[in-house]
């Protein structure tokens, strides 16, 4: 079963570490959304082999600007979606 680990540190000020695992090869997406459900950033979207992986989010949006302080949702999709809440401080 795929998993999305707890993002660290949370709350975050500078950079977020995200760990996820895949039991089998397949397409995945790791995306960030704001509390209104608007897409903020795509961190990863590709096919990946089975295994455990780490990503870093530098708190930038897709346009390269720093996100505002507040709550965000990290969505990991591989067969089905898993969501973790992230709090960003200034």
Secondary structure, DSSP 8 states (H G I E B T S, - for coil): --EE---BSSSBSS-EEEEEEESS-EEEEEEEEETT--EEEEEEEEEE-SEEEEEEE-SB-TTS-B--SEEEEEEEESSSEEEEEEEE--
